[in-house]
Amino acid sequence: MSTLPTCPVCGASILVPANVMKHEIIPCQDCGTELEIVNLDPLEVEQAPEVQEDWGE
C-alpha cells in the first residue's frame, strides 16, 4: 500500500488521482492550496508556484 503525500501547508493527506502526471497541479482537499506533483515514485507534492502577472513587460 502506498503512502499518501501530505499538504505542505496544512498537513492533510492528499488524495491523488491514479492517472496523475508529473508537474500536474491538484488542489488540497482540505485547505484548497494548489499543489504540484514533483515526483511520481515516490509520490511527492509541493506548493505550486504562484503565477505572477507580467503586465505586458
C-alpha positions in Angstrom: 0.0 0.0 0.0 1.4 3.4 -1.0 1.6 6.3 1.4 -0.5 9.4 0.6 1.5 12.6 0.3 0.7 15.4 2.7 -0.1 19.0 2.0 3.0 21.2 2.9 0.6 24.0 4.1 -2.0 22.2 6.3 -0.6 18.7 6.7 -3.7 16.9 5.3 -3.3 13.7 3.4 -3.7 14.4 -0.4 -5.9 12.1 -2.5 -4.2 11.9 -5.8 -5.9 10.5 -9.0 -4.5 7.3 -10.3 -3.7 8.8 -13.7 -1.8 11.9 -12.3 1.2 13.1 -14.3 4.4 14.8 -13.1 4.0 18.6 -12.9 0.2 18.4 -12.8 -1.5 20.9 -10.4 -4.0 19.5 -8.0 -5.9 21.2 -5.1 -5.6 20.2 -1.4 -9.0 18.9 -0.5 -8.7 20.5 3.0 -7.2 24.0 2.5 -7.6 24.5 -1.2 -3.8 25.2 -1.8 -2.7 24.4 -5.3 -0.1 21.6 -5.2 2.3 20.5 -8.0 3.2 16.8 -8.4 7.0 16.9 -8.3 7.7 13.2 -8.2 5.7 10.1 -9.1 7.8 7.4 -7.4 7.6 8.0 -4.5 4.7 10.4 -4.9 5.6 13.9 -3.7 3.8 17.2 -3.9 5.0 20.8 -3.3 3.1 24.1 -3.1 2.6 25.2 -6.7 4.4 28.5 -7.6 2.0 31.4 -7.9 1.7 32.7 -11.5 2.5 36.4 -11.4 1.1 39.0 -13.7 3.7 40.4 -16.1 1.6 43.4 -17.2 2.9 43.2 -20.7 6.5 43.6 -19.7 
